[in-house]
Amino acid sequence: MPRVTAPARLSRPPYARMSYIHDQLQSDRNPNCSSLAAIFEVDRKTIQRDIDFMRDQLRLPIEYDGVKHGYHYTEPVENFPLATMTEGELVSLLIAQKAIEQYRGTSFETPLQNAFAKLTSQLHGPVTVALGDAKAVFGFKPLGVSKQDLKLFEKLSQAVMECREVEFTYKSLNGKGPEKRQVQPWQVCCVHNQWYLIGHDLVRKEKRTFALPRIAGAVLTQRRFVRPADFSLEKHLGSAFGIFTGTGDHHIKVRFDGWAARLVRERFWHDSQRLHERKDGGVEMELRLDCLEEVERWLLSFGAHVQVLQPKELRNRIATAARALLDAHQ
């Protein structure tokens, strides 16, 4: 039997082991659990689990040859299922890598890079693409990346997963100072590059949303709770323009001129949006929202290129903000 040679750069993740086993089988080297366990410095049972997974889950034609005392493929196998990537999959992987860069310099950088390294370490073998130096193709320029405390993030994530109440002080945007909160956390989510905690505020006895950068002194308690079975982020934010929710039912209609219309058409802004083209090159947008605060700020970013048609409340808010802006710059 040909001598089994360990790969030059031995990788320990299971997918890398299985890819190496595939190479040995494909080369008719008849590896067995003992020889492979010695190469990878693991238990024979670990190798046996790898081979069982390859045969039972990946549907690879592996059988044991009692005469040669090793495994072999009973029919030709061209590629290891977990080793070959399509061009689209590689593009997605590279975009994910570039997306991580927007957290450079934050507490999320190291854990994200570690997670990405674990993922890519499992890729071993041919990649079916020809993009050249694809890393230079994609780029991100983050704006306003949220500052986060990784320990706080981990503590709140643990509280959500274990359904444990958490106590902390919180400084709201309109508050005069930090206030003590006792919360049953339901979910940690990221909206518009900002991380939030959503849960039931036991003091105020209602569902509340908390921005993580405004949370301080979080303490994970031993008190348990039952998360509402019907809660979902999609349902919770379904009628919100961003993270803020309300109890209203606002039918919004706005008109964008030709310049702004080009920007509006380029993105999908909300599930309820309806666009109506105008002969002058502009576009009218209709939305159905339960809160006006965030859509007001969004419309103000277009300046004089947008006109609010309805509701009257939103027209008045935009007009008030415009007058205040004018006063501040006179």
C-alpha positions as CSV (number, residue, x, y, z in Angstrom):
1,M,0.0,0.0,0.0
2,P,1.4,3.5,-0.9
3,R,2.7,5.5,2.0
4,V,0.1,8.0,3.4
5,T,1.7,11.4,3.6
6,A,0.1,14.1,5.8
7,P,-0.7,17.4,4.1
8,A,1.9,20.1,4.4
9,R,-0.4,22.4,6.4
10,L,-2.5,20.1,8.5
11,S,-5.9,21.7,9.4
12,R,-7.9,20.3,12.3
13,P,-11.6,21.3,11.4
14,P,-13.7,18.2,10.5
15,Y,-14.4,19.4,7.0
16,A,-10.7,19.6,6.3
17,R,-10.2,16.1,7.7
18,M,-13.0,14.8,5.5
19,S,-11.5,16.6,2.4
20,Y,-8.2,14.9,3.1
21,I,-9.9,11.5,3.5
22,H,-11.6,12.1,0.2
23,D,-8.2,12.8,-1.5
24,Q,-6.9,9.5,-0.1
25,L,-9.9,7.5,-1.3
26,Q,-9.8,9.2,-4.7
27,S,-6.1,8.2,-5.0
28,D,-6.9,4.5,-4.1
29,R,-4.7,4.6,-1.0
30,N,-7.2,2.7,1.1
31,P,-6.8,4.7,4.3
32,N,-8.2,3.2,7.6
33,C,-9.2,4.7,10.9
34,S,-5.9,3.9,12.6
35,S,-3.6,5.5,10.0
36,L,-5.8,8.6,9.7
37,A,-6.1,9.0,13.5
38,A,-2.3,8.9,13.7
39,I,-2.0,11.6,11.0
40,F,-4.5,13.9,12.6
41,E,-3.6,13.0,16.2
42,V,-7.3,12.3,17.1
43,D,-9.1,9.3,18.3
44,R,-10.1,6.5,15.9
45,K,-13.7,7.1,16.8
46,T,-13.4,10.7,15.5
47,I,-12.2,9.4,12.1
48,Q,-15.0,6.8,12.1
49,R,-17.6,9.6,12.6
50,D,-16.0,11.5,9.7
51,I,-16.3,8.5,7.4
52,D,-19.8,7.7,8.6
53,F,-20.8,11.3,7.9
54,M,-19.3,11.2,4.4
55,R,-21.1,8.0,3.6
56,D,-24.5,8.6,5.2
57,Q,-24.9,12.4,4.9
58,L,-22.9,13.3,1.9
59,R,-23.9,10.1,0.0
60,L,-20.3,9.2,-1.0
61,P,-19.8,5.6,-2.1
62,I,-17.5,4.5,0.6
63,E,-16.9,0.8,1.6
64,Y,-14.4,-1.0,3.7
65,D,-12.1,-3.5,2.0
66,G,-11.3,-6.3,4.4
67,V,-8.5,-7.6,2.2
68,K,-6.6,-4.3,1.9
69,H,-7.7,-3.3,5.4
70,G,-8.9,0.2,4.3
71,Y,-11.7,2.2,2.8
72,H,-12.2,2.9,-0.9
73,Y,-14.7,4.4,-3.3
74,T,-16.9,1.9,-5.1
75,E,-17.4,4.3,-8.0
76,P,-15.6,7.4,-9.4
77,V,-16.1,10.6,-7.4
78,E,-15.0,13.8,-9.1
79,N,-15.4,16.4,-6.4
80,F,-15.8,16.4,-2.6
81,P,-19.2,18.0,-2.0
82,L,-18.0,20.5,0.6
83,A,-14.8,21.5,-1.3
84,T,-16.2,23.0,-4.6
85,M,-17.7,26.5,-4.7
86,T,-19.6,28.1,-7.4
87,E,-18.7,31.6,-8.6
88,G,-21.8,33.0,-6.9
89,E,-20.8,31.3,-3.6
90,L,-17.3,32.7,-3.7
91,V,-18.6,36.2,-4.5
92,S,-20.9,35.9,-1.4
93,L,-18.0,34.8,0.7
94,L,-15.8,37.7,-0.4
95,I,-18.6,40.2,0.2
96,A,-19.0,38.8,3.7
97,Q,-15.3,39.3,4.2
98,K,-15.4,42.8,3.0
99,A,-18.5,43.5,5.1
100,I,-16.6,42.5,8.2
101,E,-14.2,45.4,7.5
102,Q,-16.9,47.9,8.4
103,Y,-16.4,46.8,12.1
104,R,-12.6,47.4,12.0
105,G,-11.5,49.1,15.1
106,T,-14.6,48.1,17.1
107,S,-15.0,45.3,19.7
108,F,-16.7,43.2,17.1
109,E,-13.7,43.0,14.8
110,T,-11.8,40.1,16.5
111,P,-14.8,37.7,17.0
112,L,-16.0,38.3,13.5
113,Q,-12.6,37.7,12.0
114,N,-12.2,34.5,14.1
115,A,-15.6,33.3,12.9
116,F,-14.7,34.0,9.3
117,A,-11.4,32.2,9.7
118,K,-13.1,29.1,11.0
119,L,-15.4,29.2,8.0
120,T,-12.7,29.5,5.4
121,S,-10.5,27.0,7.1
122,Q,-13.0,24.4,6.1
123,L,-12.4,25.1,2.4
124,H,-9.8,22.7,1.0
125,G,-9.5,21.8,-2.6
126,P,-10.4,23.3,-6.0
127,V,-12.6,26.4,-6.4
128,T,-14.5,26.5,-9.6
129,V,-14.2,30.2,-10.4
130,A,-11.9,32.5,-12.4
131,L,-12.3,36.0,-11.0
132,G,-8.6,36.8,-10.7
133,D,-7.8,38.9,-7.6
134,A,-11.4,38.9,-6.5
135,K,-10.6,40.5,-3.2
136,A,-10.0,43.8,-5.0
137,V,-13.4,43.7,-6.7
138,F,-15.6,44.5,-3.7
139,G,-15.3,47.3,-1.1
140,F,-17.3,48.9,1.7
141,K,-17.0,52.4,3.3
142,P,-18.9,52.3,6.6
143,L,-20.6,55.4,7.9
144,G,-21.6,55.8,11.5
145,V,-20.7,52.3,12.7
146,S,-22.2,51.8,16.2
147,K,-19.8,51.7,19.1
148,Q,-20.3,48.6,21.1
149,D,-19.2,46.9,24.3
150,L,-18.5,43.3,23.4
151,K,-18.9,42.1,27.0
152,L,-22.3,43.8,27.2
153,F,-23.3,42.3,23.8
154,E,-22.3,38.8,25.1
155,K,-24.1,39.3,28.4
156,L,-27.4,40.4,26.7
157,S,-27.1,37.6,24.2
158,Q,-26.8,35.1,27.0
159,A,-29.8,36.6,28.8
160,V,-31.9,36.2,25.6
161,M,-30.8,32.6,25.0
162,E,-31.3,31.6,28.6
163,C,-34.5,33.6,29.2
164,R,-33.0,35.4,32.2
165,E,-34.1,38.9,33.4
166,V,-31.5,41.6,33.1
167,E,-31.1,44.8,35.1
168,F,-29.3,47.9,33.8
169,T,-29.3,51.7,33.7
170,Y,-30.5,53.3,30.5
171,K,-30.2,56.9,29.1
172,S,-32.9,57.5,26.5
173,L,-32.5,60.2,23.9
174,N,-35.1,62.5,25.6
175,G,-34.3,61.5,29.2
176,K,-32.5,63.8,31.6
177,G,-30.3,61.1,33.1
178,P,-29.8,57.3,33.4
179,E,-32.8,55.4,34.7
180,K,-32.8,51.9,36.2
181,R,-34.5,49.2,34.1
182,Q,-35.6,45.7,34.7
183,V,-36.1,43.8,31.5
184,Q,-37.1,40.4,30.2
185,P,-35.0,40.4,27.0
186,W,-36.6,38.8,23.9
187,Q,-34.1,39.6,21.1
188,V,-30.9,41.4,20.2
189,C,-31.1,42.8,16.7
190,C,-29.2,45.1,14.3
191,V,-31.1,47.8,12.4
192,H,-29.4,50.4,10.3
193,N,-25.9,49.5,11.7
194,Q,-27.1,49.9,15.3
195,W,-27.7,47.1,17.8
196,Y,-30.8,47.1,19.9
197,L,-32.3,45.0,22.7
198,I,-36.1,44.3,22.5
199,G,-38.0,43.0,25.5
200,H,-40.6,43.6,28.2
201,D,-39.8,46.4,30.6
202,L,-41.1,45.2,34.0
203,V,-41.1,48.7,35.5
204,R,-43.1,50.3,32.7
205,K,-45.0,47.1,32.0
206,E,-44.8,47.2,28.3
207,K,-42.6,46.2,25.3
208,R,-39.6,48.5,24.9
209,T,-36.5,48.9,22.6
210,F,-33.1,49.8,24.0
211,A,-30.0,50.9,22.0
212,L,-27.0,49.0,23.3
213,P,-24.6,52.0,23.4
214,R,-27.0,53.7,26.0
215,I,-27.1,50.6,28.3
216,A,-24.7,50.6,31.3
217,G,-24.1,48.4,34.3
218,A,-26.0,45.4,33.0
219,V,-26.5,42.6,35.5
220,L,-27.7,39.1,34.5
221,T,-30.1,37.9,37.1
222,Q,-31.2,34.3,38.0
223,R,-34.8,35.1,37.4
224,R,-36.3,33.2,34.5
225,F,-39.2,34.1,32.2
226,V,-41.1,32.6,29.3
227,R,-40.5,34.4,26.0
228,P,-43.8,35.1,24.1
229,A,-44.2,32.4,21.5
230,D,-45.8,34.8,19.0
231,F,-43.0,37.4,19.0
232,S,-40.9,37.8,15.9
233,L,-38.8,40.7,14.7
234,E,-40.5,40.7,11.3
235,K,-43.9,41.1,12.9
236,H,-42.7,43.6,15.5
237,L,-41.1,45.9,12.9
238,G,-43.4,45.2,10.0
239,S,-45.1,48.6,10.1
240,A,-42.0,50.5,11.2
241,F,-39.7,52.5,8.9
242,G,-36.7,51.5,11.1
243,I,-36.5,50.5,14.7
244,F,-39.2,52.8,16.2
245,T,-42.7,51.5,16.5
246,G,-46.0,53.1,17.3
247,T,-49.7,52.6,17.5
248,G,-50.7,54.8,14.6
249,D,-51.8,53.8,11.1
250,H,-50.4,56.5,8.8
251,H,-51.1,56.4,5.0
252,I,-48.1,58.4,3.7
253,K,-47.9,59.9,0.2
254,V,-44.8,61.9,-0.9
255,R,-43.6,63.3,-4.2
256,F,-40.0,63.2,-5.3
257,D,-38.6,65.3,-8.1
258,G,-36.6,63.8,-11.0
259,W,-33.2,64.0,-9.1
260,A,-34.5,62.4,-5.9
261,A,-36.6,59.9,-7.8
262,R,-33.4,58.3,-9.3
263,L,-32.2,57.6,-5.7
264,V,-35.5,56.4,-4.5
265,R,-35.9,53.9,-7.3
266,E,-32.5,52.4,-6.6
267,R,-33.5,50.9,-3.3
268,F,-36.2,49.0,-1.6
269,W,-37.3,51.0,1.4
270,H,-40.3,49.3,3.0
271,D,-42.6,46.3,2.4
272,S,-45.6,48.6,2.0
273,Q,-44.0,51.0,-0.5
274,R,-45.8,51.7,-3.8
275,L,-44.2,53.8,-6.5
276,H,-46.1,55.8,-9.1
277,E,-44.2,57.2,-12.0
278,R,-44.8,60.8,-13.1
279,K,-44.5,62.3,-16.6
280,D,-42.0,64.9,-15.4
281,G,-39.5,62.2,-14.4
282,G,-40.4,62.3,-10.7
283,V,-42.1,59.6,-8.7
284,E,-44.8,59.4,-6.0
285,M,-44.3,57.0,-3.1
286,E,-47.0,55.6,-0.8
287,L,-46.2,54.0,2.5
288,R,-48.2,52.5,5.4
289,L,-46.4,53.1,8.8
290,D,-47.3,53.1,12.5
291,C,-44.8,55.8,13.4
292,L,-43.6,59.0,11.7
293,E,-40.4,59.8,13.5
294,E,-37.9,57.9,11.4
295,V,-39.6,58.5,8.0
296,E,-39.6,62.3,8.9
297,R,-35.8,62.2,9.3
298,W,-35.4,60.3,6.0
299,L,-37.6,62.8,4.1
300,L,-35.6,65.7,5.5
301,S,-32.4,64.2,4.1
302,F,-33.8,65.0,0.5
303,G,-34.2,68.7,1.3
304,A,-36.3,70.6,-1.3
305,H,-36.4,67.5,-3.6
306,V,-39.4,66.0,-1.8
307,Q,-42.9,67.2,-1.0
308,V,-45.2,65.6,1.5
309,L,-48.7,65.2,0.2
310,Q,-50.2,63.4,3.2
311,P,-50.9,63.0,6.0
312,K,-51.2,66.6,7.3
313,E,-49.4,65.7,10.6
314,L,-46.3,64.7,8.6
315,R,-46.5,67.8,6.5
316,N,-46.6,69.9,9.6
317,R,-43.7,68.1,11.2
318,I,-41.5,68.6,8.1
319,A,-42.5,72.3,7.9
320,T,-41.7,72.8,11.6
321,A,-38.3,71.1,11.2
322,A,-37.5,73.2,8.0
323,R,-38.3,76.5,9.9
324,A,-36.1,75.4,12.8
325,L,-33.3,74.6,10.4
326,L,-33.7,77.9,8.7
327,D,-33.6,79.8,12.0
328,A,-30.5,78.0,13.0
329,H,-28.6,79.1,9.9
330,Q,-29.6,82.7,9.7
